[in-house]
Amino acid sequence: MRFEQLHSSRGCCSYFVGCPGSCAAAIVDPALDLADRYAALAAAEGMRVRYVIDTHTHADHFSAARELAERLGATSVMHREARAPYVDLRVDDGELLHVGDLRLRVLHTPGHTSDSMCLHLEDRVFTGDTLLIGSCGRCDLPTGDAGELFDSLVSKLLELDESTLVFPGHDYRRRLRSTIGDEKRHNEKLQVAGRDAFVSQMGALDLSLPDHLTEALRTNMTGGKTVLKLLAEAGRRVTFIGLDELRDRLGPGKEDLVVLDVREREAFEAAHIPGARHIPRGQLELRVNEELPDPTVRMVTYCQFGKVSTLAAATLRELGFKRAVALDAGFEQWQARGYPVE
């Protein structure tokens, strides 16, 4: 078996498993910020990714399942309870996924979410957010249920052989693995006396909500794009100009350069780059033809932090302003350097 554990910046764990004999592979719980790494790993190993699997609908990070399935020609897999419309193959408890000579057995383990599942493969189990090292998944997010989580842990996972290796979907301490036996004996969440005590314990937790909760649920449940993905796509379609370069190009006798402020009016009127013209990003498509009739003009867009201006420059290029570029920073950095403002 070819096996690789990968860690993202948010403490998320994902897994690449492959069958050397058939060159077939699967990726479990891929994170969007590692999308290029999975593709590179498959290429380096000479393996074709057959399945891209999410163990549940993630609420704290963005899944790369849809992107990787499209990029690698793989099949995206989730439990049948998952609401994501882009899933190619929906599985249920006890079913097997063939990855060459490897067999991934589905264990439906609701509790953290209703669509949570674990994947049992030979000597190991990928537990998603159902069972963590020394802990377990929270139950206070949409479709979570502490009673179901207890049943999943006791009736499914803890019934596996105690030597079974546990590979969870998260570990913020960068611990690589555990075993079912270790979790039985040392996991504090599992030391309570019965289902009612477990439910009471989980209900008493005072946990902060995950960062990007709404956006993560929206994108993972619908297949929509994240803001970061939109920015990355826009950034690949435009070029940028640095703060110093723009400063040097401003002023009498300099190059005919249109500086376009795409912030809201209040921000523009408070202070802006000298000579800048103003069209808020939300009005760009409606006003650009009237206010900027020459599509050959060289133009640099800027905003407060350098993100909205990237989207604006990409939009202008799509509209035919092929010389539109974005400031490689924002007005905040312009002011911080003490550059002139009006």
SEBAKE-891754 format. One record per residue: residue number from 1; x, y, z of N, C-alpha, C in turn; residue in one letter. Coordinates in pm, whole numbers, padded with zeros to 5 digits, m for minus. Example, Ala and Ser with C-alpha at 12.3 -4.5 7.8 and 13.67 -1.06 7.14 Angstrom:
# SEBAKE-891754
  resi     n_x     n_y     n_z    ca_x    ca_y    ca_z     c_x     c_y     c_z  resn
     1   01319  m00569   00780   01230  m00450   00780   01320  m00330   00780     A
     2   01285  m00225   00708   01367  m00106   00714   01290   00003   00787     S
This chain:
# SEBAKE-891754
  resi     n_x     n_y     n_z    ca_x    ca_y    ca_z     c_x     c_y     c_z  resn
     1   00084  m00120   00000   00000   00000   00000   00088   00124   00000     M
     2   00050   00221  m00083   00116   00352  m00080   00030   00444   00005     R
     3   00089   00500   00110   00011   00578   00207   00083   00709   00238     F
     4   00008   00817   00239   00064   00947   00273  m00037   01025   00356     E
     5   00007   01080   00467  m00077   01166   00549  m00034   01310   00525     Q
     6  m00131   01397   00499  m00101   01538   00471  m00173   01626   00571     L
     7  m00108   01736   00608  m00164   01830   00705  m00181   01966   00640     H
     8  m00298   02026   00660  m00320   02161   00609  m00296   02260   00720     S
     9  m00305   02389   00685  m00275   02495   00780  m00379   02504   00891     S
    10  m00495   02443   00877  m00601   02452   00976  m00606   02330   01069     R
    11  m00501   02251   01071  m00500   02134   01156  m00579   02018   01099     G
    12  m00614   02026   00972  m00690   01920   00906  m00595   01813   00855     C
    13  m00638   01689   00863  m00560   01577   00813  m00630   01516   00692     C
    14  m00555   01487   00590  m00609   01420   00473  m00513   01309   00433     S
    15  m00560   01218   00347  m00485   01096   00324  m00487   01056   00177     Y
    16  m00371   01011   00131  m00355   00956  m00002  m00324   00808   00015     F
    17  m00406   00722  m00044  m00382   00578  m00036  m00382   00523  m00178     V
    18  m00287   00436  m00206  m00277   00382  m00340  m00238   00237  m00343     G
    19  m00277   00171  m00449  m00243   00031  m00472  m00131   00026  m00576     C
    20  m00008  m00009  m00536   00104  m00009  m00631   00083  m00102  m00750     P
    21   00016  m00215  m00728   00000  m00310  m00836  m00087  m00258  m00950     G
    22  m00193  m00186  m00915  m00286  m00136  m01017  m00266   00011  m01049     S
    23  m00186   00079  m00966  m00164   00224  m00979  m00292   00303  m00959     C
    24  m00389   00245  m00886  m00512   00316  m00851  m00495   00378  m00713     A
    25  m00559   00495  m00691  m00544   00565  m00564  m00675   00631  m00524     A
    26  m00682   00669  m00398  m00795   00745  m00344  m00741   00853  m00252     A
    27  m00814   00962  m00242  m00778   01070  m00151  m00895   01089  m00054     I
    28  m00864   01094   00075  m00966   01106   00179  m00957   01243   00244     V
    29  m01069   01313   00247  m01083   01445   00310  m00983   01548   00257     D
    30  m00979   01570   00127  m00885   01667   00070  m00922   01810   00106     P
    31  m00822   01890   00142  m00843   02031   00175  m00806   02117   00054     A
    32  m00882   02223   00034  m00864   02304  m00086  m00725   02365  m00095     L
    33  m00666   02403   00019  m00535   02466   00013  m00423   02369  m00021     D
    34  m00454   02239  m00028  m00354   02139  m00065  m00384   02075  m00201     L
    35  m00475   02133  m00276  m00519   02071  m00401  m00402   02040  m00494     A
    36  m00310   02134  m00508  m00197   02111  m00599  m00105   01999  m00548     D
    37  m00095   01985  m00417  m00008   01881  m00361  m00062   01742  m00391     R
    38  m00193   01724  m00382  m00249   01592  m00412  m00222   01556  m00559     Y
    39  m00247   01653  m00646  m00226   01628  m00789  m00080   01596  m00817     A
    40   00011   01669  m00753   00154   01645  m00773   00195   01509  m00717     A
    41   00137   01472  m00603   00170   01343  m00541   00127   01227  m00632     L
    42   00006   01238  m00687  m00042   01133  m00776   00048   01121  m00899     A
    43   00087   01235  m00953   00175   01233  m01071   00311   01173  m01038     A
    44   00366   01211  m00923   00498   01161  m00883   00496   01010  m00860     A
    45   00382   00960  m00809   00371   00817  m00782   00328   00738  m00905     E
    46   00292   00809  m01011   00245   00741  m01131   00112   00671  m01110     G
    47   00027   00731  m01027  m00101   00669  m00993  m00218   00753  m01044     M
    48  m00326   00685  m01077  m00448   00754  m01117  m00543   00755  m00997     R
    49  m00589   00872  m00960  m00682   00885  m00849  m00820   00843  m00897     V
    50  m00871   00736  m00838  m01002   00685  m00877  m01114   00752  m00797     R
    51  m01091   00770  m00666  m01194   00828  m00581  m01138   00945  m00501     Y
    52  m01221   01048  m00483  m01193   01158  m00391  m01309   01158  m00291     V
    53  m01277   01132  m00165  m01379   01100  m00065  m01381   01203   00048     I
    54  m01498   01255   00078  m01518   01336   00198  m01592   01252   00300     D
    55  m01539   01244   00422  m01603   01164   00525  m01728   01230   00581     T
    56  m01745   01360   00555  m01866   01431   00600  m01864   01572   00541     H
    57  m01970   01645   00563  m01976   01784   00520  m01896   01869   00618     T
    58  m01785   01921   00575  m01695   01996   00664  m01750   02136   00692     H
    59  m01734   02180   00817  m01782   02312   00856  m01669   02407   00890     A
    60  m01544   02359   00890  m01434   02444   00934  m01325   02461   00829     D
    61  m01340   02398   00715  m01244   02419   00606  m01311   02385   00474     H
    62  m01242   02415   00366  m01301   02400   00234  m01251   02272   00168     F
    63  m01345   02191   00123  m01310   02065   00059  m01260   02088  m00083     S
    64  m01161   02008  m00121  m01110   02011  m00259  m01169   01900  m00344     A
    65  m01271   01831  m00292  m01322   01712  m00361  m01371   01744  m00501     A
    66  m01451   01849  m00514  m01506   01879  m00646  m01396   01919  m00744     R
    67  m01306   02006  m00700  m01198   02051  m00789  m01110   01935  m00831     E
    68  m01073   01848  m00737  m00985   01737  m00770  m01055   01635  m00861     L
    69  m01183   01612  m00835  m01256   01518  m00920  m01256   01567  m01065     A
    70  m01277   01696  m01083  m01277   01752  m01218  m01137   01751  m01279     E
    71  m01038   01789  m01199  m00902   01800  m01250  m00841   01664  m01282     R
    72  m00868   01565  m01195  m00802   01436  m01208  m00889   01330  m01275     L
    73  m01011   01367  m01311  m01101   01268  m01371  m01143   01161  m01274     G
    74  m01152   01197  m01144  m01188   01101  m01040  m01337   01110  m01008     A
    75  m01384   01017  m00926  m01522   01013  m00880  m01529   01069  m00738     T
    76  m01613   01170  m00717  m01629   01224  m00582  m01730   01140  m00506     S
    77  m01697   01112  m00379  m01775   01018  m00298  m01811   01081  m00165     V
    78  m01940   01064  m00125  m01984   01098   00009  m02094   01000   00050     M
    79  m02132   01006   00176  m02244   00923   00222  m02373   00972   00158     H
    80  m02471   00885   00149  m02597   00919   00083  m02673   01030   00155     R
    81  m02641   01056   00282  m02707   01164   00355  m02650   01301   00320     E
    82  m02537   01307   00252  m02474   01435   00219  m02562   01513   00122     A
    83  m02564   01645   00142  m02649   01730   00060  m02577   01789  m00061     R
    84  m02446   01777  m00068  m02370   01838  m00178  m02419   01783  m00313     A
    85  m02459   01871  m00404  m02515   01824  m00531  m02411   01771  m00629     P
    86  m02284   01800  m00607  m02181   01762  m00703  m02128   01621  m00682     Y
    87  m02175   01551  m00579  m02123   01418  m00548  m02160   01321  m00659     V
    88  m02060   01246  m00707  m02082   01150  m00815  m02135   01016  m00766     D
    89  m02088   00974  m00649  m02121   00841  m00598  m02157   00853  m00450     L
    90  m02278   00810  m00415  m02323   00815  m00276  m02324   00673  m00220     R
    91  m02267   00656  m00103  m02246   00523  m00047  m02322   00508   00084     V
    92  m02333   00385   00130  m02405   00356   00253  m02325   00257   00337     D
    93  m02373   00234   00457  m02304   00152   00555  m02276   00011   00501     D
    94  m02153  m00033   00519  m02114  m00167   00482  m02068  m00184   00339     G
    95  m02083  m00081   00256  m02043  m00093   00116  m01892  m00078   00102     E
    96  m01841  m00130  m00009  m01697  m00130  m00035  m01665  m00045  m00157     L
    97  m01552   00024  m00148  m01495   00094  m00263  m01367   00020  m00302     L
    98  m01357  m00019  m00429  m01238  m00088  m00478  m01136   00014  m00527     H
    99  m01019   00011  m00471  m00907   00092  m00518  m00796  m00005  m00555     V
   100  m00802  m00056  m00678  m00714  m00165  m00716  m00742  m00285  m00628     G
   101  m00639  m00336  m00562  m00656  m00450  m00472  m00699  m00408  m00331     D
   102  m00707  m00280  m00306  m00747  m00231  m00175  m00898  m00223  m00165     L
   103  m00951  m00241  m00044  m01095  m00233  m00020  m01122  m00136   00094     R
   104  m01191  m00029   00063  m01232   00068   00165  m01376   00036   00205     L
   105  m01396  m00001   00331  m01531  m00036   00379  m01593   00084   00449     R
   106  m01714   00116   00408  m01786   00232   00462  m01851   00196   00594     V
   107  m01828   00278   00695  m01896   00268   00824  m01975   00398   00843     L
   108  m02107   00391   00837  m02187   00512   00861  m02184   00542   01009     H
   109  m02129   00659   01045  m02109   00695   01186  m02167   00833   01214     T
   110  m02301   00850   01207  m02360   00982   01232  m02337   01028   01374     P
   111  m02345   01158   01393  m02326   01216   01525  m02261   01352   01517     G
   112  m02141   01355   01461  m02080   01485   01432  m02163   01557   01327     H
   113  m02199   01486   01222  m02298   01528   01124  m02379   01404   01087     T
   114  m02493   01424   01025  m02575   01308   00987  m02512   01227   00875     S
   115  m02424   01291   00796  m02363   01221   00684  m02221   01170   00714     D
   116  m02183   01172   00841  m02048   01128   00877  m02029   00979   00851     S
   117  m01913   00945   00797  m01877   00806   00778  m01728   00789   00804     M
   118  m01690   00666   00836  m01550   00631   00849  m01518   00528   00742     C
   119  m01390   00512   00715  m01346   00420   00610  m01244   00323   00668     L
   120  m01280   00195   00668  m01193   00092   00725  m01113   00028   00613     H
   121  m00981   00030   00625  m00892  m00023   00522  m00786  m00109   00589     L
   122  m00800  m00239   00576  m00703  m00334   00630  m00674  m00307   00778     E
   123  m00555  m00255   00808  m00515  m00239   00948  m00545  m00101   01004     D
   124  m00622  m00019   00933  m00644   00119   00974  m00785   00164   00945     R
   125  m00823   00275   01010  m00955   00333   00986  m00940   00485   00980     V
   126  m00998   00543   00878  m01002   00689   00863  m01132   00737   00928     F
   127  m01117   00811   01038  m01234   00837   01123  m01297   00974   01103     T
   128  m01246   01053   01008  m01306   01185   00988  m01307   01264   01117     G
   129  m01423   01323   01149  m01437   01395   01276  m01521   01316   01376     D
   130  m01542   01188   01351  m01617   01106   01446  m01530   01075   01568     T
   131  m01413   01020   01544  m01319   00989   01653  m01189   01061   01626     L
   132  m01147   01143   01721  m01021   01214   01713  m00924   01151   01814     L
   133  m00799   01186   01805  m00702   01133   01900  m00724   01202   02034     I
   134  m00770   01125   02132  m00797   01179   02264  m00926   01257   02275     G
   135  m01007   01256   02172  m01131   01333   02175  m01228   01275   02071     S
   136  m01329   01355   02037  m01424   01316   01933  m01481   01444   01872     C
   137  m01554   01428   01765  m01611   01545   01698  m01718   01612   01781     G
   138  m01734   01742   01762  m01839   01819   01828  m01974   01781   01769     R
   139  m02080   01813   01844  m02216   01775   01800  m02310   01894   01792     C
   140  m02256   02016   01804  m02341   02134   01811  m02353   02209   01680     D
   141  m02305   02151   01571  m02318   02212   01440  m02436   02150   01367     L
   142  m02478   02205   01253  m02595   02152   01182  m02589   02001   01160     P
   143  m02697   01932   01192  m02721   01787   01182  m02642   01706   01284     T
   144  m02577   01771   01380  m02505   01698   01483  m02600   01641   01587     G
   145  m02562   01530   01650  m02646   01466   01752  m02556   01382   01843     D
   146  m02549   01420   01970  m02457   01355   02063  m02494   01209   02087     A
   147  m02622   01179   02094  m02664   01040   02116  m02621   00951   02000     G
   148  m02640   01001   01877  m02597   00924   01761  m02446   00907   01758     E
   149  m02373   01010   01801  m02228   00998   01804  m02184   00890   01901     L
   150  m02247   00885   02018  m02213   00779   02115  m02236   00642   02054     F
   151  m02352   00625   01988  m02382   00496   01927  m02281   00461   01819     D
   152  m02241   00560   01740  m02144   00535   01634  m02009   00493   01690     S
   153  m01968   00561   01797  m01839   00529   01858  m01840   00389   01919     L
   154  m01943   00362   01999  m01946   00235   02074  m01980   00116   01985     V
   155  m02078   00135   01897  m02128   00021   01819  m02052  m00003   01690     S
   156  m01977   00095   01645  m01905   00080   01518  m01753   00081   01540     K
   157  m01701   00196   01580  m01555   00211   01583  m01490   00129   01694     L
   158  m01547   00132   01813  m01482   00060   01923  m01499  m00090   01914     L
   159  m01577  m00137   01817  m01590  m00279   01791  m01478  m00332   01702     E
   160  m01402  m00241   01641  m01289  m00283   01559  m01178  m00341   01646     L
   161  m01090  m00418   01586  m00978  m00474   01660  m00898  m00362   01726     D
   162  m00854  m00386   01848  m00785  m00281   01923  m00654  m00237   01859     E
   163  m00597  m00319   01774  m00472  m00282   01707  m00496  m00194   01585     S
   164  m00622  m00173   01548  m00653  m00093   01429  m00601   00049   01446     T
   165  m00526   00096   01348  m00471   00231   01353  m00580   00333   01326     L
   166  m00579   00440   01402  m00678   00547   01389  m00613   00668   01323     V
   167  m00668   00707   01210  m00622   00826   01139  m00740   00924   01129     F
   168  m00738   01030   01211  m00853   01120   01218  m00849   01230   01112     P
   169  m00959   01303   01103  m00968   01415   01009  m00907   01542   01063     G
   170  m00881   01547   01194  m00818   01664   01255  m00724   01619   01365     H
   171  m00617   01693   01380  m00537   01686   01502  m00450   01810   01508     D
   172  m00482   01896   01603  m00415   02026   01610  m00277   02017   01675     Y
   173  m00244   01902   01731  m00112   01884   01793  m00017   01808   01700     R
   174  m00059   01785   01577   00021   01715   01478   00059   01574   01522     R
   175  m00028   01510   01601  m00008   01369   01630  m00050   01291   01506     R
   176   00026   01189   01471   00006   01124   01343  m00102   01017   01345     L
   177  m00113   00944   01456  m00208   00835   01460  m00226   00787   01602     R
   178  m00327   00703   01620  m00350   00636   01747  m00396   00494   01714     S
   179  m00450   00423   01810  m00512   00293   01786  m00647   00288   01856     T
   180  m00731   00197   01813  m00860   00180   01879  m00840   00146   02026     I
   181  m00743   00060   02056  m00716   00024   02195  m00675   00143   02279     G
   182  m00587   00228   02225  m00544   00347   02298  m00662   00439   02325     D
   183  m00748   00454   02227  m00864   00543   02245  m00961   00485   02347     E
   184  m00980   00357   02348  m01066   00295   02449  m01016   00325   02589     K
   185  m00886   00317   02607  m00830   00330   02741  m00802   00473   02784     R
   186  m00770   00562   02689  m00718   00692   02727  m00800   00812   02676     H
   187  m00892   00792   02586  m00971   00904   02535  m01069   00949   02642     N
   188  m01052   01072   02690  m01134   01122   02801  m01282   01125   02767     E
   189  m01314   01152   02643  m01455   01161   02603  m01524   01025   02611     K
   190  m01445   00917   02611  m01503   00783   02610  m01504   00717   02748     L
   191  m01464   00789   02849  m01455   00730   02982  m01580   00750   03065     Q
   192  m01686   00805   03007  m01810   00830   03081  m01891   00702   03092     V
   193  m01985   00703   03186  m02064   00583   03215  m02195   00584   03137     A
   194  m02186   00551   03010  m02308   00533   02933  m02347   00649   02844     G
   195  m02454   00624   02767  m02499   00717   02663  m02546   00850   02721     R
   196  m02626   00846   02827  m02679   00970   02885  m02566   01058   02937     D
   197  m02468   00996   03002  m02355   01073   03053  m02274   01134   02939     A
   198  m02260   01060   02830  m02188   01113   02714  m02262   01232   02655     F
   199  m02394   01220   02640  m02474   01330   02586  m02464   01452   02676     V
   200  m02469   01431   02806  m02457   01543   02900  m02320   01608   02890     S
   201  m02217   01527   02877  m02080   01578   02864  m02065   01663   02738     Q
   202  m02116   01616   02627  m02104   01690   02502  m02187   01819   02506     M
   203  m02301   01814   02572  m02386   01934   02582  m02326   02042   02668     G
   204  m02235   02004   02757  m02174   02101   02848  m02052   02169   02788     A
   205  m02007   02126   02670  m01890   02186   02609  m01920   02329   02565     L
   206  m01828   02418   02590  m01844   02558   02550  m01741   02586   02439     D
   207  m01779   02554   02317  m01687   02562   02204  m01719   02683   02118     L
   208  m01615   02752   02074  m01636   02862   01980  m01666   02806   01842     S
   209  m01739   02883   01763  m01773   02838   01629  m01649   02840   01540     L
   210  m01640   02749   01446  m01525   02747   01356  m01517   02875   01272     P
   211  m01397   02915   01237  m01380   03025   01144  m01441   02986   01009     D
   212  m01499   03084   00942  m01553   03064   00807  m01665   02959   00806     H
   213  m01738   02946   00919  m01842   02843   00928  m01944   02855   00815     L
   214  m02001   02975   00798  m02105   02993   00697  m02053   02967   00557     T
   215  m01935   03020   00528  m01879   03003   00394  m01842   02857   00368     E
   216  m01786   02790   00469  m01748   02650   00451  m01869   02563   00426     A
   217  m01975   02582   00505  m02096   02503   00484  m02158   02534   00349     L
   218  m02159   02661   00312  m02218   02697   00182  m02144   02630   00067     R
   219  m02013   02642   00067  m01937   02587  m00046  m01934   02435  m00045     T
   220  m01920   02374   00074  m01911   02229   00080  m02045   02162   00054     N
   221  m02157   02231   00085  m02288   02173   00064  m02342   02199  m00076     M
   222  m02293   02304  m00141  m02350   02341  m00270  m02252   02323  m00386     T
   223  m02124   02313  m00356  m02025   02310  m00463  m01991   02447  m00516     G
   224  m02038   02553  m00448  m02004   02689  m00489  m01859   02720  m00461     G
   225  m01817   02837  m00507  m01677   02875  m00493  m01654   02955  m00365     K
   226  m01537   02939  m00307  m01497   03021  m00194  m01446   03156  m00245     T
   227  m01443   03252  m00155  m01389   03382  m00190  m01243   03369  m00232     V
   228  m01167   03288  m00160  m01026   03269  m00194  m01010   03209  m00333     L
   229  m01099   03118  m00369  m01091   03058  m00503  m01122   03162  m00610     K
   230  m01224   03245  m00585  m01255   03352  m00680  m01136   03446  m00697     L
   231  m01073   03481  m00585  m00956   03569  m00593  m00840   03503  m00666     L
   232  m00820   03373  m00639  m00710   03302  m00707  m00734   03296  m00857     A
   233  m00858   03270  m00896  m00890   03265  m01039  m00872   03401  m01104     E
   234  m00917   03506  m01033  m00900   03641  m01087  m00753   03677  m01096     A
   235  m00674   03636  m00996  m00532   03669  m00995  m00455   03604  m01109     G
   236  m00506   03492  m01159  m00440   03427  m01272  m00471   03495  m01405     R
   237  m00572   03584  m01405  m00613   03649  m01529  m00563   03793  m01540     R
   238  m00494   03842  m01437  m00448   03980  m01440  m00300   03986  m01404     V
   239  m00240   04104  m01430  m00106   04133  m01380  m00117   04244  m01276     T
   240  m00008   04269  m01206  m00011   04362  m01094   00099   04467  m01109     F
   241   00082   04576  m01037   00184   04680  m01031   00210   04711  m00885     I
   242   00337   04728  m00850   00374   04750  m00711   00349   04893  m00666     G
   243   00352   04913  m00535   00329   05046  m00478   00433   05147  m00525     L
   244   00560   05109  m00519   00666   05201  m00561   00654   05234  m00709     D
   245   00624   05133  m00789   00612   05154  m00933   00499   05252  m00963     E
   246   00387   05236  m00897   00274   05327  m00921   00309   05468  m00876     L
   247   00370   05481  m00761   00409   05615  m00712   00499   05685  m00814     R
   248   00594   05611  m00868   00688   05672  m00963   00624   05710  m01095     D
   249   00512   05648  m01127   00446   05675  m01255   00340   05785  m01245     R
   250   00317   05836  m01128   00218   05942  m01110   00283   06080  m01126     L
   251   00199   06178  m01158   00248   06316  m01162   00256   06372  m01303     G
   252   00275   06507  m01316   00281   06574  m01447   00393   06516  m01534     P
   253   00364   06501  m01662   00462   06453  m01757   00486   06304  m01753     G
   254   00416   06236  m01664   00434   06090  m01654   00340   06020  m01753     K
   255   00351   05889  m01756   00270   05809  m01847   00122   05833  m01822     E
   256   00044   05833  m01931  m00100   05849  m01921  m00159   05721  m01861     D
   257  m00182   05724  m01730  m00226   05606  m01657  m00351   05640  m01578     L
   258  m00457   05567  m01598  m00580   05587  m01522  m00572   05506  m01394     V
   259  m00582   05574  m01281  m00586   05508  m01152  m00732   05503  m01109     V
   260  m00783   05383  m01088  m00926   05366  m01060  m00947   05313  m00920     L
   261  m01013   05392  m00837  m01047   05355  m00700  m01181   05283  m00703     D
   262  m01186   05158  m00656  m01310   05082  m00662  m01373   05063  m00524     V
   263  m01332   05146  m00427  m01393   05141  m00295  m01527   05214  m00295     R
   264  m01597   05210  m00182  m01723   05284  m00171  m01695   05434  m00161     E
   265  m01797   05516  m00189  m01779   05661  m00199  m01723   05721  m00071     R
   266  m01772   05677   00045  m01724   05736   00171  m01574   05720   00187     E
   267  m01523   05603   00152  m01380   05578   00163  m01302   05664   00064     A
   268  m01354   05675  m00057  m01286   05756  m00159  m01280   05902  m00118     F
   269  m01390   05955  m00067  m01394   06096  m00030  m01309   06126   00092     E
   270  m01288   06026   00178  m01204   06048   00296  m01058   06066   00257     A
   271  m01011   05990   00162  m00873   06001   00112  m00856   05903  m00003     A
   272  m00775   05943  m00102  m00749   05855  m00215  m00617   05892  m00281     H
   273  m00571   05804  m00370  m00447   05829  m00443  m00467   05950  m00534     I
   274  m00371   06042  m00538  m00388   06164  m00619  m00425   06134  m00764     P
   275  m00527   06206  m00810  m00571   06193  m00948  m00658   06072  m00977     G
   276  m00689   05992  m00876  m00767   05870  m00899  m00910   05903  m00940     A
   277  m00963   05821  m01027  m01103   05826  m01061  m01177   05725  m00976     R
   278  m01308   05743  m00966  m01382   05658  m00872  m01501   05591  m00938     H
   279  m01501   05457  m00934  m01619   05377  m00968  m01624   05262  m00868     I
   280  m01723   05259  m00780  m01730   05148  m00685  m01739   05014  m00757     P
   281  m01681   04912  m00698  m01681   04780  m00762  m01822   04735  m00799     R
   282  m01919   04763  m00714  m02055   04719  m00740  m02121   04787  m00858     G
   283  m02065   04900  m00904  m02121   04972  m01017  m02034   04964  m01142     Q
   284  m01929   04887  m01137  m01828   04888  m01242  m01887   04853  m01379     L
   285  m01958   04742  m01387  m02012   04698  m01515  m02112   04798  m01572     E
   286  m02184   04869  m01484  m02288   04961  m01530  m02233   05096  m01575     L
   287  m02118   05137  m01520  m02069   05273  m01546  m01943   05279  m01632     R
   288  m01875   05166  m01651  m01744   05172  m01714  m01751   05220  m01859     V
   289  m01853   05182  m01933  m01861   05225  m02073  m01878   05376  m02086     N
   290  m01952   05433  m01996  m01976   05577  m01999  m01857   05656  m01951     E
   291  m01791   05608  m01847  m01685   05687  m01785  m01546   05653  m01839     E
   292  m01531   05536  m01897  m01401   05497  m01953  m01425   05440  m02094     L
   293  m01455   05527  m02191  m01492   05480  m02324  m01377   05420  m02405     P
   294  m01253   05445  m02365  m01137   05397  m02441  m01086   05266  m02381     D
   295  m01111   05151  m02445  m01067   05023  m02388  m00917   04998  m02401     P
   296  m00845   05087  m02470  m00700   05068  m02486  m00620   05137  m02377     T
   297  m00686   05213  m02291  m00616   05288  m02188  m00551   05194  m02087     V
   298  m00435   05233  m02038  m00371   05156  m01932  m00431   05200  m01800     R
   299  m00470   05103  m01718  m00548   05133  m01599  m00503   05046  m01483     M
   300  m00496   05103  m01364  m00464   05026  m01245  m00578   05044  m01144     V
   301  m00631   04935  m01095  m00738   04939  m00996  m00678   04922  m00856     T
   302  m00743   04986  m00759  m00701   04963  m00621  m00822   04971  m00529     Y
   303  m00808   04905  m00414  m00912   04907  m00310  m00841   04924  m00176     C
   304  m00907   04891  m00068  m00847   04913   00063  m00737   04812   00095     Q
   305  m00760   04685   00057  m00667   04580   00099  m00608   04500  m00017     F
   306  m00649   04526  m00140  m00589   04459  m00254  m00662   04336  m00303     G
   307  m00783   04311  m00254  m00858   04193  m00297  m00967   04230  m00397     K
   308  m01053   04324  m00359  m01160   04365  m00449  m01103   04421  m00578     V
   309  m00990   04489  m00569  m00929   04546  m00690  m00883   04438  m00786     S
   310  m00844   04321  m00735  m00807   04209  m00823  m00928   04160  m00900     T
   311  m01041   04147  m00831  m01165   04108  m00898  m01205   04213  m01002     L
   312  m01188   04341  m00966  m01225   04449  m01058  m01138   04446  m01184     A
   313  m01008   04426  m01169  m00919   04422  m01285  m00953   04304  m01375     A
   314  m00987   04189  m01314  m01025   04072  m01393  m01153   04100  m01471     A
   315  m01247   04167  m01408  m01372   04202  m01476  m01346   04297  m01592     T
   316  m01262   04396  m01570  m01229   04491  m01677  m01165   04420  m01796     L
   317  m01079   04325  m01769  m01017   04252  m01880  m01121   04170  m01957     R
   318  m01216   04113  m01885  m01321   04040  m01952  m01407   04133  m02037     E
   319  m01418   04259  m01996  m01497   04357  m02070  m01419   04416  m02188     L
   320  m01293   04381  m02201  m01214   04429  m02315  m01104   04526  m02281     G
   321  m01090   04563  m02155  m00983   04653  m02112  m00858   04568  m02085     F
   322  m00789   04532  m02190  m00681   04435  m02182  m00557   04488  m02112     K
   323  m00551   04619  m02087  m00434   04675  m02018  m00464   04707  m01872     R
   324  m00578   04657  m01823  m00612   04678  m01682  m00524   04590  m01594     A
   325  m00468   04650  m01490  m00387   04577  m01393  m00437   04613  m01254     V
   326  m00394   04539  m01155  m00435   04564  m01017  m00314   04606  m00934     A
   327  m00337   04691  m00837  m00231   04729  m00744  m00196   04610  m00657     L
   328  m00070   04580  m00645  m00025   04465  m00568  m00016   04500  m00420     D
   329  m00126   04546  m00366  m00139   04590  m00227  m00272   04665  m00221     A
   330  m00293   04745  m00116  m00415   04822  m00105  m00386   04963  m00058     G
   331  m00489   05043  m00051  m00472   05182  m00009  m00419   05190   00134     F
   332  m00452   05092   00215  m00401   05091   00352  m00248   05090   00353     E
   333  m00187   05006   00267  m00042   05002   00259   00015   05129   00196     Q
   334  m00058   05186   00100  m00016   05312   00039  m00003   05420   00146     W
   335  m00102   05434   00230  m00098   05532   00339   00011   05499   00440     Q
   336   00026   05372   00473   00124   05332   00573   00266   05369   00532     A
   337   00292   05376   00403   00425   05413   00354   00442   05564   00344     R
   338   00338   05638   00376   00347   05782   00373   00341   05841   00232     G
   339   00288   05766   00136   00276   05814   00000   00165   05918  m00009     Y
   340   00171   06007  m00108   00075   06119  m00113  m00070   06072  m00132     P
   341  m00162   06147  m00071  m00305   06124  m00086  m00376   06257  m00109     V
   342  m00496   06246  m00160  m00583   06365  m00172  m00705   06346  m00085     E
